[in-house]
């Protein structure tokens, strides 16, 4: 779900809210348009939500929207549904908003209720309970973007690109990413069964995974023969810049001869973090990424300075699980430094999402722009092709061989001569 999965508060922009609030207005009208504020407030949480929404909505109500059909459906449901105990107005509001966002046909936009919003925040902080994989829609099919290293998903053999056909007994056709995440998540020690398809002409395969507490360390560094540093970045989250700066200082102190930046199976995260890390490699004011909004206006993100790794040869490892902020960083180093990319074609997520906090603890993740690499490439759905393509076979995987990092070392040593 990378997906800029979220933007830091300083970057939040305040547009598109009015569209969401049109739908939220329904609860306020239905519950209390003919009643006093006192009677509305008696219905506690749902009607407090209604009042707040009505107050906001009246400031920006679009004049070209007719909600008569919506009201007609709302009233038919609340007045005629056979089991009134199943009518939950709050869930109806959330469902209406979810349906509205789904109508955009954008797999990276979505509405999150308060519980989902809280879980999303925990994900970005790096601790949650589940199996440890990023999933998304690719060609309208629920797909594994990247299993996180060392998690139950990775240990069970889940791979980037696996198509998820079923979650337990639930078929994933027409299932949203958020719905799928909710089904896969669960308490530590419980199990979930995924039915996956790995090859187009292959047979479905069932993988049972035991959930665990997922603690994701976003940056790891180790040193190979020849004093070559390998930096593995698993996500671009809250702690990534801090952890990367520590790794960069260690590399400087050890006078590393070269760097392999491993972005494989990194589904992305904060755009700003990708810019901060790129700034450790490229000169100040060099273009890292450009955003283009709905009006065609362009916003450029440039290196901030502090390029302490400048001059050290670097090779970047990527695969089909490298998405979003990973692709931004890989593209920036390729275009600005001529860094070679080794591995497989990246995922191809060229859009930017903004997280809007909404009434009652819910939130809206909305695509607000597309992004382009420094030389102007728009990579949506086509990804970034590596300079040196090399696969990891099933046999390699089963025997703990990594021909991609072996090739990266070979390429890097060639660059160092």
N, C-alpha and C positions, 0 to 999 in steps of 0.2 A: 502496500500500500503505500513509492516512490517515487520512492518515490518521494521538488523540494517538498518533502512530507509535511513540514511545518516551517513557518518563518519566524525568526525571533521578533519579539514584540515591537522592536524599533522599526521593523520593516513592514509591519502590517499596514495594509492600505484599506481605506474605508469605502469600497465600492461594491456594488452587487447586493448589498444587504436589503435594499428596498424590494427586490424581487422575491427574496425568501420571506419577508415579512407579509407580503400579500397573502400567502397561504396560511401563515400563522394567525392571521386576523380572524379566521373562521371560528376559533374557540371563543373569542371575546364576544362576537355577535350572538352566537348560539346560546351561550351560557348566561348572558346578562344584559342584552341590549334594552330589555324592558324592566330591569330590576335595579335596585339601589346598589351603590358600591358596597354597602354593608352585607347584603345578601350574597353578592358575588364572592366577597372575601371569605365567607363561611365555608366555601368548598375547598379551602386550603390550597395545596400546591398548584393544582391545575388552574384555578381561577386567579391566583397571584400571577402565574405565568401569563394568563390572558390579559390582565390589566396592564402589565409591563409591555406586552407586545402591542396592545392597542395604542398606548401612549406613543410608542416609537413609530408605529405604522402611520398614524395620523399626520406625522410630519413629512412623510415621503410617499404617500399613496399614489401609484400610477393612475392616470386618468383613462388609459386605454385598455384597462383590464376589466372584464366582466366575469364576476364570480357566481353568476346565477346558477350555472350548471353544477358548480362545486357545492353550493348551498343545497341544491336539490338532492344531490347524492348524500350529503351529510345528514339531512333531515330524514330521508328514507331509511338510512341505516339506523339512526338513533330512535326512530319512531316505530319501525316495523321489524327489526331483526328479532328472530325467534327467541334468543337467549339474552335478555338485557344485561345479565351479569357479566357477559363477555365484552360489553361495550366499555372501553377505556378511552376516554377523550384525549388523554395525553398521548397514548399510543397512536390514536388516529391522527393527531397533529404530526407526530414524528413520521408516521407512514406516508402522510401526504407530502411532506417535505422531501422524504427519500425518493418518492415517485417523481416529484418535480425535477430533482437533480438527475435521476436516472434518464429522464427524457432527453438530456443533452447528448447521450450516447458517448460520454467521456468516462473511461474506466478510472481516471485519476481524480475525478471530482466525486464528492460524496458527503452525505449528512451523517453526523455521529451524535447519538443521544448522549446524555450525561455520563452513563456508564462507559460507553465506547470512547468518549472524549477523555475520560480519566485513564483508560487503558492505553490510549494513544500517547498520552503524556508520559506514562510509565515506560512505554517502549522507547521513546526518545532518550529517556534517562538511563536506559540500559538494563533494567531489571523487570522481569515479568515471569509468569508461569505459562508454559505451553511447550511447543516442540522446537522452536527456534528456526523459523523459516519465513522468508518474505514471499508473499504471493501477489499476483496481479492478473489482470486480463490481457491476453495477447491474442489478437485476431478473434476477440469475443470469447475466448476460451480461458478458463481458470488455469493458470500456469504458475509453477514454482519459479520465482525470479532468482532466489538465492537461498540455500540453506546456510545458516551461520556456522562457522567453524566451531567444532567441539560440542555442538548441541545434539539433543536426541535425533533431530531430523537428519543432520549430517552423518551421525553414527549409524543410523538405520539405512543409509544408502540413498536418501532423497537427493536429487540432482537438479541443478538449474536447467530449465526447459521441460521438466516433467509436466505432463498435462494431468490435472486432477479430475478424474471422472466422477468419483464419489467420495464423500466424507462419511464414514460409517455406512449407513444405508441410504443416505440422502444424495440423490443425483445432483450434480452441480450445474446442470443446464439452467440458464437464466438466474443463477445464484450470483448475488453481488459479492464483491471482494469483502466488504464488511461482514456480510452474513457468513461467508466462508470462514473468516478469521474467528468469528464468534463460536462457530462449531468446532474449529480445531483447537482453540484455547480451552484450558481447563486446569483443574487443580493438579498439583504435583502428585505423581504416583498413579494417576488414571491413564487410560489408554485411548487412542484414537486410531481408527483404521482408514487409511487412504488407498483408494484404487486409482492407480496411475497408468498413463500410457507414455512410454519413453520414446518409441519410434513409431512413425506414422503407420507402418505396415506391421507393427509388432502386436503382441497380445497384452491385454491389461494385466497389471500386476498389483497384488495387494501387499501393502506395507503397514504393519502394526507398530505404532510408536508410543512409548511411555512418556508422558509429559513430565517435565521437571522445572525447577526454577532456573530461568535463563539469566545469567549474568554475563553481559557482553562487554569485554574489554575491547575498546574500539581500535587501539593501536598496539602492535607488538613489533619489536625489533630484534633481529638476531644477526650474527656475523658469519659469513661463509669464508671459505679458503680464499686467500688473496686480500683479506680485509675488505670484503664487499658486504655492505649492509643490506639486509632485506627488511623492508618496512611493510608490514601487513596492516591495512586499514579495513576494518570490517563494516564500518558505518560512519556516517558524518553526523554525530549526535552532540549532546551537550558537553561531553568531556573531550571530544576528539582534538580540538585545537590545542588544549593544554597538554594532552598526552603526546601529540605529535611534536610539539615544541621540546618536550623532554627527550624524545627520541632523536630529534635533530641535533640537540646539544651533545648527546652521547656520540653521535656520528662525527661531529666536529672535533670533539675531544679525542676520539680514537683515530682521527685523520683517515677516515674511510677512503678507499681508492675509487669506489663506485657505489651506486645505489640501485637496487631493484625495488620499485614501488609496486606492491602487490594489491591490486584492486579487484581481484577475482571474487565473485560472489558477494560484492558489496552493493546493496540495493539503493544506496544514496542517503539522503537526509537533508541537512541544512545547506542551502546554496552558499550562504556567507562563510560557512566552514570550509567549503571547497575553495573559495577565494582566498581565505586566510592561509590555507596550506599551499596553494599555488604561489602565494607571495613569498614563501620560503625558498622557492626555486627561481622565479623569474624576476627581472628588474622592476623597480617601482614604476607604476603607471603603465606597464604593459597590459594590454587587454586580456582578461581572463575569460570572460563570457559576455554576451550581449543578450538582453531581453527585448522582445518586440511585443507590444500590447495590442489590444483589439483595435486601436486607432492607427496602428502602424508606427507608433512612436517607439524609439529605441532608447533603452537605458543600458549604459555600459558599466560593467564591473571591472575595475582595474586593480592591478597588484598594489598592495598597500605599503610595500617596503619591507625591509628586514630579510632580504634574500640570502640568508646565511649558508644555504646549500648551493649557491651559485657556483658554477665551474666544476662541480662534481658530476661526472658522467652518470646519466640515469636512463634506465630502461623500465617501461611500465608493463605489468602483466594484467591482461583483461580477459574476460570471457563473457558468455551470454548472461551471466548473473551480475555483470557490472552495469549499473543503471544510474540514470539521473545525475546526482552530484559526482559519482565516479566517472561518468562520461565527460562531465564538464572539466574535471581535473585532468583526465587523460588527454582530452582535446587541447587544453591550454598548454600542457607540456609538449605535446607534439607540435603544435603550431608555433609556439614561441621559442622552443629550444631545439626542435628537431628530434626530440626523444623518440626512440623506436618503441612501438607497441607490439607485444608478443602475446600470442594465445589465440583466442577466438573472437569473432565479431561480438560487439557489445549488445545490450538489450534493445536500445533504441527508444529512450524516453526523452523527448525533446521539449517537454512542456514544464511550466512552473506553476506550482500550487501555492495558494495563500490560505492560511488558517484563520477563520473568523470566529471569535468567541461569541456565542449567542445566549439569549435569555435562558435561565434555568440550568446552566451548565452544559448545554449542548454546543456543538460547533459545526461549522461548514468548511469543508475542504474544497476549494474551487480553483479550477485552472484559470489563470489570469493572463498568461503570456506564453510565448514559445521562446526557446533560447537557441542561440547559434554559437558555434565555436569562433575563436578569434578570426579565422579566415572565412567565416560566413557560412559554414556548413550547418544545415538543419537536419538533425539525425533522427527525427521522429520515425519510428517503426523500421528504419533501415539500419540504425546503429552505426558504429564506427568500425571499419575494417582494420585489423591489425596489419602492421608492416610485415610481420613474420607469423604466418598461420601454422599452428601446431595443435593437435588434438591430444586429449587424454583418453585412452581406450579403457574399456571395461576391465581388461586384464591389468592395465597400469593401475587403475583404481584399486582393484582387489589385492594387488601386491605392493601397495604403498609407494608406487613410482610416480614421479612428477616430471615428465618430459618437458613441460612448459617452463618450469623454473630452470631446468638444465639448459634449455635453449636460451633463456634470458641471460643466464650466466655467460654462455658462449658469445652472444651478441654484445653484451656489456664489455667483455674482455677485448673484443674487437674494437670497440669504441675507445677503450683506454690506451690502445697502442699509439 
